[in-house]
Amino acid sequence: MQTFLQSACEAVLKTGGFLRSHFGKELHVDTREAHDIKLELDRRSQKLIEEILLGYHPDHTIYGEEGIVEGSSAYQWIVDPIDGTSNFFWGIPHFSISIALRYRGQVLVGVIYDPIRNELWAVEQGATPTLNGVQIFVSRRKTLADAVISVGISKSLESIQSGLTLFQRMVRVVNKCRIMGSAALDMAYVACGRLDVYIESQINLWDIAAGMALVEEAGGKVELSPHPVKLGKYSIVATNGNIRLSL
């Protein structure tokens, strides 16, 4: 697995450098919708990740936000080339690259990289996760009154309404409530104790696959449920394992 982890780290670091070189500059928009934006840079970033990962592991599958590359083995890389594209587009320095490796339903490796802050979270199954090589753990806070939580709001009107309703409930009972715009970084922040809880009602696997491994190996808890209507979407609650929620 160390080879897999090294491959993922190389992919996010090189892609992070590529994204840094374009941050704050004029960007080409592929599609723009009411609550979403797709950049030409998303596709180029995933292509760079694919070239690195498949260069080392040519028979593996890529399951990414910008498309799927079928392979012959049961190893599947789950890739989000820019998590927080809207933040990136508007020059907000809060976005990340997320890569996980799944084998027969089990996540073996997870890596999340913030190229602006140069923060690299990495984990492999059964090992303590790290941030820039230093071991990390979830927070020890136990009550909602002490908690800092992030509520994710996706792109559909349904998820916006659900997220805002939850935010209104939570902001009254927690210490601080945030909407930050990068699910992968929310998960990484729970894993290293910056956040205590992250909740979202409609999320894609590539946004949270690496983060799930980070949170669980750091001592936290993740509850993932398939969306009842939207195929391929999930609802997620990630906590430090101490705080109990009634949603």
Secondary structure as UniProt FT lines:
FT   HELIX           2..22
FT   TURN            23..24
FT   STRAND          29..33
FT   TURN            34..35
FT   STRAND          36..39
FT   HELIX           40..56
FT   TURN            58..59
FT   STRAND          61..64
FT   TURN            65..66
FT   STRAND          67..69
FT   STRAND          75..83
FT   HELIX           85..89
FT   TURN            90..91
FT   STRAND          96..103
FT   TURN            104..105
FT   STRAND          106..114
FT   TURN            115..118
FT   STRAND          119..124
FT   TURN            125..126
FT   STRAND          130..131
FT   TURN            132..133
FT   STRAND          134..135
FT   HELIX           144..146
FT   STRAND          148..152
FT   HELIX           157..170
FT   TURN            171..173
FT   STRAND          176..178
FT   HELIX           183..191
FT   TURN            192..193
FT   STRAND          197..204
FT   HELIX           205..217
FT   TURN            218..219
FT   STRAND          221..226
FT   TURN            231..232
FT   STRAND          233..239
//
